Amino acid sequence: MTAATGLKRLAIAVAAVVAAAFVTLVALSFLISAAAVRDAVQAEIHAVTGLDPMLGDDVSLSLFPSGTVRFRNVLLGNDRTVEPAVAADELTARLRYFPLLAGRIEIADVTLVRPIINVTFSTTGQTNWSGLIVSLAHALEPNPERTASFSEIGIQDGTVVVHDDGKNATERLEGVNFQVAWPSISRSFGANGRFTWNNEPVEASLTLSDFLAALTGDRSGVKLRITSAPLNVAFDGAATDQPTLKLDGTLDVESPSLRDALHWTGKSKVPFGGFGRFALRAQSDIGGGMASLSNVNVELDDNSAEGALTLATDGHRLVQGTLAADALDLTPYVSGVRLLARDENNWDRLPIALNGFDDFNLDLRLSAASIKIGDAQLGRTAVAATMHDGKLDLTVGESQAFGGTAKGTLGIASAENGVAVTSNMQFIDVDLENCLGQIFGVHKVQGRGNLAFRLDGTGNSVMAVTHALNGTAMLNAQSGALTGIDVEQLLRRLERRPLSGNGDFRQGRTPFDQLAVNLKVENGLVSVDDMHIVGPSVKLAVGGQASVPSRDLDLKGVATLVSTSSAEEFDLPFVVQGPWNDPIMLPDPQSLIRRSGAAAPLLNAAKGYNASDAVRSVIDQLLAAPTAPAGTTPAAAPATPAAAAPATAKTAQ
């Protein structure tokens, strides 16, 4: 027999087998009833999953190109009195080919098309899946008489509805497309696929090393991955359900914007600025509605810290813990707090919104070797932040600030008419030019000293808060100077010639040995109860008022020239007016006129004397030649009266 003849006979045999199989399938399509197919599929699904599917009578069987049976309007669940756990428009079971030729129906895999999967949590924590889980666990128990069956379940275009009766909250996952590796042979369980939540596509995968142990509450390895544009989550550890659900392992969370991630989850809206890139890695212990995180390494807005955190996962929304960092830049978070308007001359009038304060609780201890806030650089700082009932309190235990130390409390809370702001701060032995400049925008005081203030106010904007500001403030300084004015030079010039002119006095500096200021604030109006400055050459005593809303000064005081050649000290009343970042100091004009003997007739004129004669007398005295000292030769007088006439006429002009 030649090789060609052998190949020809082999081809004939194969064709005969295919023809026989075809004939067999055609015959089976007529011999197998829909009821038999339904019963066989139902029995196998129950044997593998423990569930009792309601398949109905709407059955279609297709043997070409592969054996497939389809059921429409399928329900899965053991309790028919409640809403079914799974309701699918269609269940498709792909049949094994060779068992089908032998007249047996065995399922290769199952696909649920457009299913709605309902998960309902009661007020006691039980779910409508509790009985199903027991059935699943029983079906997965070792059984030597049971042969291997299908191990894949597909979900196509499904919807998962999770409802919590206790919170009356519902979440929906749309477009669920998953492939489930059922542990018919091995002990592991795997599921991976994608779904849409809050209009964002999400890729997810779950692996359980021992599915039966997980269902019965015993310890099982768990790997979970959730990937989306707003947030990525990975967990690698173990889980147990004795006596309650507990998970422990490594937790990794990453987000390009924590603000967007929180907004996407619908849990919190954070106020002000910042909350951008976020990353967290920690050893986690999750259970009982709490997540305890140890060996925490967290990054937020290019800031990194280490420590321990506790998160409430049962709806109380609490973050508690301790973190330490080498350096922190808090500028992004205060960048959203705008104190001044765009013109930088007035307080901001835009409404203040404290989003997220009402549904979030915080108890955090934070320490850092250095902290940057805008242009201010602080040294080692310890801060405690607490948030409760919509109120945020910051307690500064001790901070190396402005070359000295700072401590106190700051608070902000929601109020009926906007926000309520409180502050009680102390700055000890600080650089006053830097401190006052950074806090109040005042750059006129140099030196070191102590600053303390207790202020509070309410309003819907920064401008409104300044109108309702109340409290006290105190400033003590030593060995410094007032910049922008040289009081000593001004007093000496006016002592010699009181009417020497009215030039701009906002130049130079006035050194002092001691400065003391005590202020009282009521409804945005500052009363200067006591302000005195003592220097080596001058003394100043000041009183009056200042307006916080309009940011201007209206002060009166007396400047005294301590070192003078005259027998009496030279006192000069003055006023300080204008914006507090650039005020002007003006001497009292009446006092200058009184000190000027030449101008005394002007005062008499104001009291009723002939005004024209008084003015002429003043002009004559101002233009008169100075009296020559005794023993000197007087200057030569004009030769003739006529020679003086032109000069007098010119002066009159």
CORJOMO-V256396 format. One record per pair of residues at least 12 apart in sequence whose C-alpha atoms are under 6 Angstrom apart, sorted by sequence separation. I is the first residue (numbers start at 0). J is the second residue. D is the distance in Angstrom with one decimal. If there is no record, write none. Layout:
# CORJOMO-V256396
I,J,D ; I,J,D
This chain:
# CORJOMO-V256396
58,70,4.9 ; 74,86,4.6 ; 94,106,4.5 ; 95,107,5.4 ; 159,171,5.7 ; 178,190,5.7 ; 191,203,5.7 ; 208,220,5.0 ; 222,234,5.7 ; 236,248,3.8 ; 281,293,5.8 ; 294,306,6.0 ; 295,307,5.5 ; 308,320,4.2 ; 367,379,5.7 ; 382,394,5.6 ; 395,407,5.3 ; 409,421,5.8 ; 432,444,5.3 ; 456,468,4.4 ; 517,529,5.2 ; 542,554,5.7 ; 543,555,5.9 ; 558,570,5.7 ; 573,585,5.6 ; 601,613,5.8 ; 57,70,5.9 ; 73,86,5.8 ; 93,106,5.9 ; 94,107,5.3 ; 159,172,5.0 ; 178,191,5.7 ; 191,204,4.1 ; 207,220,5.6 ; 222,235,4.7 ; 235,248,5.5 ; 281,294,5.4 ; 307,320,5.5 ; 367,380,5.5 ; 382,395,4.7 ; 394,407,5.9 ; 409,422,4.5 ; 432,445,4.9 ; 455,468,5.6 ; 516,529,5.7 ; 542,555,5.6 ; 558,571,5.1 ; 573,586,4.2 ; 600,613,5.0 ; 57,71,5.9 ; 73,87,5.2 ; 93,107,5.5 ; 158,172,5.6 ; 177,191,5.6 ; 190,204,5.5 ; 207,221,4.9 ; 221,235,6.0 ; 235,249,5.3 ; 281,295,4.5 ; 293,307,4.7 ; 307,321,5.6 ; 366,380,5.6 ; 382,396,5.9 ; 394,408,4.5 ; 408,422,5.8 ; 431,445,5.8 ; 455,469,5.5 ; 516,530,4.4 ; 541,555,5.7 ; 557,571,5.5 ; 573,587,4.9 ; 72,87,5.8 ; 93,108,5.6 ; 158,173,4.8 ; 177,192,4.2 ; 190,205,5.2 ; 206,221,5.8 ; 221,236,5.4 ; 234,249,5.7 ; 280,295,5.9 ; 292,307,5.7 ; 306,321,5.6 ; 366,381,4.3 ; 381,396,5.5 ; 393,408,5.5 ; 408,423,5.3 ; 431,446,5.8 ; 454,469,5.6 ; 515,530,5.6 ; 527,542,5.2 ; 541,556,4.1 ; 557,572,4.2 ; 572,587,5.4 ; 72,88,4.7 ; 92,108,5.9 ; 176,192,5.6 ; 189,205,5.7 ; 206,222,5.1 ; 220,236,5.8 ; 221,237,5.0 ; 234,250,4.7 ; 258,274,5.3 ; 280,296,5.4 ; 292,308,5.1 ; 306,322,4.5 ; 365,381,5.9 ; 381,397,5.8 ; 393,409,5.1 ; 407,423,5.5 ; 431,447,5.5 ; 454,470,4.4 ; 515,531,5.6 ; 527,543,5.4 ; 540,556,5.3 ; 556,572,5.7 ; 557,573,6.0 ; 71,88,5.6 ; 72,89,5.8 ; 92,109,4.5 ; 157,174,5.5 ; 158,175,5.8 ; 176,193,5.5 ; 189,206,4.5 ; 205,222,5.7 ; 220,237,4.2 ; 233,250,5.9 ; 257,274,5.3 ; 279,296,5.8 ; 292,309,6.0 ; 305,322,5.3 ; 365,382,5.2 ; 380,397,5.8 ; 392,409,5.8 ; 407,424,4.3 ; 430,447,4.8 ; 453,470,5.4 ; 527,544,5.8 ; 540,557,5.5 ; 556,573,5.4 ; 71,89,4.3 ; 91,109,5.8 ; 156,174,4.8 ; 157,175,4.5 ; 175,193,6.0 ; 188,206,5.7 ; 205,223,4.7 ; 219,237,5.4 ; 233,251,5.1 ; 257,275,5.3 ; 279,297,4.4 ; 291,309,4.5 ; 304,322,5.9 ; 305,323,5.5 ; 380,398,4.2 ; 392,410,4.4 ; 406,424,5.9 ; 429,447,5.3 ; 453,471,5.4 ; 514,532,4.6 ; 526,544,4.6 ; 539,557,5.7 ; 555,573,5.9 ; 54,73,5.0 ; 70,89,5.5 ; 91,110,5.1 ; 156,175,5.2 ; 175,194,4.3 ; 188,207,5.0 ; 204,223,5.8 ; 219,238,5.5 ; 232,251,5.8 ; 256,275,4.1 ; 278,297,5.7 ; 290,309,5.6 ; 304,323,5.3 ; 364,383,4.5 ; 379,398,5.8 ; 391,410,5.6 ; 406,425,5.5 ; 428,447,5.7 ; 429,448,5.6 ; 452,471,5.7 ; 513,532,5.8 ; 525,544,5.4 ; 539,558,4.5 ; 555,574,4.4 ; 598,617,5.6 ; 53,73,5.7 ; 70,90,5.1 ; 90,110,5.8 ; 156,176,5.5 ; 174,194,5.1 ; 187,207,5.6 ; 204,224,5.3 ; 218,238,5.5 ; 232,252,4.6 ; 256,276,4.6 ; 257,277,5.8 ; 278,298,5.1 ; 290,310,5.0 ; 304,324,4.5 ; 363,383,5.8 ; 379,399,5.5 ; 391,411,5.4 ; 405,425,5.6 ; 428,448,4.7 ; 452,472,4.1 ; 484,504,6.0 ; 513,533,5.3 ; 525,545,4.9 ; 538,558,5.7 ; 554,574,5.6 ; 597,617,5.4 ; 53,74,5.0 ; 69,90,5.7 ; 90,111,4.8 ; 155,176,4.8 ; 173,194,5.9 ; 174,195,5.7 ; 187,208,4.5 ; 203,224,5.5 ; 218,239,4.5 ; 231,252,5.7 ; 255,276,4.3 ; 277,298,5.5 ; 289,310,5.7 ; 363,384,5.2 ; 378,399,4.5 ; 390,411,5.9 ; 405,426,4.4 ; 428,449,5.3 ; 451,472,5.7 ; 484,505,4.8 ; 512,533,5.7 ; 525,546,6.0 ; 538,559,5.0 ; 554,575,5.0 ; 52,74,5.7 ; 69,91,4.5 ; 154,176,5.3 ; 173,195,5.0 ; 187,209,4.9 ; 188,210,5.6 ; 203,225,4.5 ; 217,239,5.2 ; 231,253,5.2 ; 254,276,5.9 ; 277,299,4.6 ; 289,311,4.6 ; 362,384,5.9 ; 377,399,5.8 ; 390,412,4.1 ; 404,426,5.8 ; 427,449,4.6 ; 451,473,5.3 ; 483,505,4.8 ; 484,506,4.5 ; 485,507,4.8 ; 511,533,5.6 ; 512,534,4.9 ; 524,546,4.9 ; 537,559,5.4 ; 553,575,6.0 ; 52,75,4.5 ; 68,91,5.9 ; 89,112,5.1 ; 154,177,5.0 ; 172,195,5.7 ; 186,209,5.1 ; 187,210,5.5 ; 202,225,5.8 ; 216,239,5.3 ; 230,253,6.0 ; 254,277,5.1 ; 276,299,5.7 ; 288,311,6.0 ; 289,312,5.3 ; 362,385,4.5 ; 377,400,4.8 ; 389,412,5.8 ; 404,427,5.3 ; 426,449,5.5 ; 450,473,5.8 ; 483,506,4.5 ; 484,507,4.7 ; 485,508,4.7 ; 486,509,5.8 ; 511,534,3.8 ; 537,560,4.6 ; 553,576,4.9 ; 597,620,5.8 ; 68,92,5.4 ; 153,177,5.8 ; 172,196,5.2 ; 186,210,6.0 ; 202,226,5.0 ; 216,240,4.1 ; 230,254,4.6 ; 253,277,5.7 ; 276,300,5.4 ; 288,312,4.8 ; 361,385,5.0 ; 403,427,5.8 ; 426,450,5.0 ; 450,474,4.6 ; 483,507,5.3 ; 484,508,4.9 ; 485,509,4.9 ; 523,547,5.2 ; 537,561,5.2 ; 552,576,5.0 ; 67,92,5.8 ; 88,113,5.7 ; 153,178,4.6 ; 201,226,5.7 ; 216,241,5.7 ; 229,254,5.9 ; 253,278,4.3 ; 275,300,5.4 ; 288,313,4.5 ; 302,327,5.7 ; 361,386,4.7 ; 403,428,5.0 ; 425,450,5.8 ; 449,474,5.8 ; 483,508,5.6 ; 536,561,5.0 ; 552,577,5.5 ; 51,77,5.9 ; 67,93,4.6 ; 87,113,5.7 ; 201,227,4.8 ; 252,278,5.6 ; 360,386,5.0 ; 403,429,4.3 ; 425,451,4.4 ; 449,475,5.2 ; 482,508,4.3 ; 536,562,5.6 ; 551,577,5.3 ; 66,93,6.0 ; 67,94,5.7 ; 87,114,3.7 ; 152,179,5.1 ; 252,279,5.1 ; 360,387,5.1 ; 402,429,5.2 ; 424,451,5.7 ; 448,475,5.4 ; 481,508,5.4 ; 551,578,4.0 ; 552,579,5.8 ; 66,94,5.1 ; 86,114,5.4 ; 151,179,5.6 ; 251,279,5.7 ; 401,429,5.3 ; 402,430,5.8 ; 424,452,5.7 ; 448,476,4.0 ; 481,509,5.0 ; 550,578,5.8 ; 551,579,5.0 ; 86,115,5.3 ; 151,180,4.9 ; 251,280,4.6 ; 401,430,5.5 ; 423,452,5.9 ; 447,476,5.7 ; 480,509,5.2 ; 550,579,6.0 ; 85,115,5.7 ; 150,180,5.8 ; 151,181,5.4 ; 230,260,6.0 ; 250,280,5.7 ; 423,453,4.4 ; 480,510,4.0 ; 85,116,4.6 ; 150,181,4.4 ; 229,260,5.0 ; 250,281,5.5 ; 357,388,5.9 ; 422,453,5.5 ; 479,510,5.8 ; 480,511,5.4 ; 84,116,5.7 ; 249,281,5.9 ; 357,389,4.2 ; 422,454,5.3 ; 446,478,5.9 ; 479,511,5.4 ; 84,117,5.1 ; 150,183,5.4 ; 249,282,4.7 ; 356,389,4.5 ; 401,434,5.9 ; 421,454,5.9 ; 446,479,3.9 ; 478,511,5.8 ; 248,282,5.7 ; 249,283,6.0 ; 421,455,4.2 ; 445,479,5.0 ; 478,512,4.6 ; 248,283,5.5 ; 420,455,5.4 ; 445,480,5.1 ; 477,512,5.1 ; 247,283,5.4 ; 420,456,5.4 ; 477,513,4.4 ; 247,284,4.4 ; 419,456,5.8 ; 444,481,5.0 ; 476,513,5.8 ; 246,284,5.8 ; 419,457,4.3 ; 443,481,5.7 ; 476,514,5.0 ; 246,285,5.0 ; 418,457,5.5 ; 443,482,5.0 ; 475,514,5.6 ; 245,285,5.5 ; 418,458,5.6 ; 475,515,4.6 ; 108,149,5.2 ; 245,286,4.4 ; 326,367,5.8 ; 417,458,5.0 ; 418,459,5.9 ; 474,515,5.7 ; 107,149,4.8 ; 110,152,5.6 ; 113,155,5.9 ; 115,157,5.9 ; 119,161,5.8 ; 122,164,5.7 ; 244,286,5.8 ; 319,361,5.9 ; 321,363,5.8 ; 323,365,5.8 ; 325,367,5.3 ; 326,368,5.8 ; 328,370,5.8 ; 329,371,6.0 ; 330,372,4.8 ; 416,458,5.7 ; 417,459,3.8 ; 474,516,5.0 ; 106,149,5.6 ; 108,151,5.0 ; 109,152,4.9 ; 110,153,4.3 ; 111,154,5.0 ; 112,155,4.9 ; 113,156,4.9 ; 114,157,4.7 ; 115,158,4.8 ; 116,159,4.7 ; 117,160,5.0 ; 118,161,4.8 ; 119,162,4.8 ; 120,163,4.8 ; 121,164,5.2 ; 122,165,4.6 ; 316,359,5.4 ; 317,360,4.6 ; 318,361,4.9 ; 319,362,4.6 ; 320,363,5.1 ; 321,364,4.6 ; 322,365,5.0 ; 323,366,4.9 ; 324,367,4.7 ; 325,368,4.9 ; 326,369,4.8 ; 327,370,4.8 ; 328,371,4.7 ; 329,372,5.2 ; 330,373,5.0 ; 416,459,5.8 ; 473,516,5.6 ; 108,152,5.9 ; 110,154,5.8 ; 113,157,4.5 ; 115,159,5.9 ; 119,163,6.0 ; 316,360,6.0 ; 317,361,5.6 ; 319,363,5.3 ; 321,365,6.0 ; 323,367,5.8 ; 326,370,5.8 ; 473,517,4.7 ; 472,518,5.1 ; 471,518,5.6 ; 471,519,4.6 ; 471,520,5.8 ; 470,520,5.0 ; 469,520,4.8 ; 469,521,4.6 ; 469,522,5.7 ; 468,522,5.0 ; 467,522,4.4 ; 468,523,4.7 ; 466,522,5.4 ; 467,523,5.6 ; 466,523,4.6 ; 273,331,4.5 ; 465,523,5.4 ; 272,331,5.5 ; 273,332,4.8 ; 272,332,4.5 ; 272,334,5.8 ; 272,335,4.5 ; 271,335,4.3 ; 271,336,6.0 ; 136,211,5.8 ; 136,214,5.8 ; 466,548,5.9 ; 270,353,5.4 ; 465,548,5.3 ; 270,354,5.0 ; 49,134,4.8 ; 269,354,5.6 ; 49,135,4.9 ; 268,354,5.3 ; 269,355,5.1 ; 48,135,5.3 ; 268,355,4.5 ; 267,355,5.3 ; 49,138,5.0 ; 48,138,5.8 ; 497,591,5.1 ; 497,595,5.8 ; 351,459,5.7 ; 350,459,5.4 ; 351,460,5.3 ; 350,460,4.7 ; 349,460,5.7 ; 348,460,5.4 ; 347,461,5.5 ; 348,462,5.4 ; 347,462,5.8 ; 346,462,5.1 ; 441,580,5.4
